[in-house]
C-alpha cells in the first residue's frame, strides 16, 4: 500500500503486539519534527542568576539604584543573588547587613519571593530571590 501511494512504511511501535506501522512521507516527517524542536527551543527561557553586591553602610541613593536593577532582573524572569559583603569591623555588626537584606526583601515582596533566606558564607551574607 505504501509503495502504491509513493510513501514510506514507518514502524512506530516495534514492541507492540502486533507491531504498529504508519504510512507517511518520512523526509517530510523528519523536516517537520526538526522545525517543531527548533520552535520549542526558541520559546524556552533560560533562567540566569544575576548578582547584586551590597555593603552594610549603603546610602539611600545607591540602594535605590541597586533596587531598580533588581526590579529589572526579576521582571526579565531571572533570579537575583543579593550578596552583602562585610569588611573589617563590619563583621561584628552583622545585624546591620541583615537589616539591609530584610529591606530588600520587603521592597521586592510584590514581585519576588525569597528562595534562599540570608545566611553567612565566610565574610559575606547571601540571599537569593526569584520571580513569583
N, C-alpha and C positions, 0 to 999 in steps of 0.2 A: 504493500500500500504506500509506503514511504517513497519507494523508487518510482512508482507511478506518478506521485504528486511532485517529484523532484525535490523532496525534502530529506532530512536525516532522521533516523530512528535512534533516539537517545534513551539510555537506560537511566531512569530516575531513582528507583529504589531496588537495588540488586538483592538485598537481603529479604525482601518481602516474599510471600508465597501466594501466588505466583509473582515473579519479578515484574515491576511496573515500568513500562516504556512509554515514550511520548514521541509523536511525530512533529518535528519542528525544524526550522532553519537554524542550524547550530551556530553558524557565523553571526547571524543577527542576534541570537540569544546571548552569545558572549559579548557582543558590542553593547547591547542594552544593559547587561549586568555591570559592565565596566563603567558606563555612564552613570548608572544608579549609585555605584560606590563612590565615584568622584563627587557627585552632587551631595551625598551624605557627608563626605569629608569636608566639603566647603562650608556646610551649615554648622558643623560642630565647633564649639568654642573651647579653646584650651585655657584652663584657669591658671593664671600665674599668681605667684606670691610676691607682692610689692612690699618693700621695706621702707619704713619711716623711722628715722633716728631722732630721738628727743633727749633733752637733758632735764634734770630736776628743776633747775632755775630758769626755765624757758620764759621769755617775755610774752605778753599778750599778743602782740602783732605777729611774732614769729610762730606762736601757737596757731593763730588764725590761718596763716599761710599753709602750715602743715596740715591743718584740718581740711582746708579747701582741696588739697591734693588727695587726701584720704577719701573725701566725698567722691572725687573724680574716679579714683581707682575702683571704689566699690560700685559706682554706677556702671562702670565698664564690665563688671562681673568678676573682678579679680579679688583675691584675698589680700589683706593688709597685715603685715607683721610690724607691730609697733615695738621698737627697741628703746629702752630707757638706759642710757649709759651713765654710770657713776664714775667719777674721777676723784682720787684723793680722799679728802674728809667727807665728801658727799656720801660715801658708802655707809657712814654712821647714821645718815638721815634717809633711810630707805622709805620712810613714811611720806616724804615729800614727793618722791618718784611715784609711789603708789597713788597719791592724790592726783597727780597729773594723768596717770593712766585711767583712773576712775572718771576723770573729767572727759577724757577722750571717749570712754565707753558711753557716758551719759549724752554727749553731743551727737554721737553717731547711732544712738539707740533706735531711731525710727527706720534706718536703712540697713543696719548691720547687727549681727549677733556675735557674741563672744564665743569663738570656737575653742580658744585656749586661754584660760584665765592667767593673770600675771604671775610669773614665777621667776626666781633668781637663777641665773646661769653665770656663775663667776662674778664679774663686775657689772653685769647687765641684767635688767629685768625685761622679760619678753611677754607680749600678749599678741594673740592672733585674732583678727576679726574677719568674718566672712559675710557676704551679702545675704539678706533674709530671703 
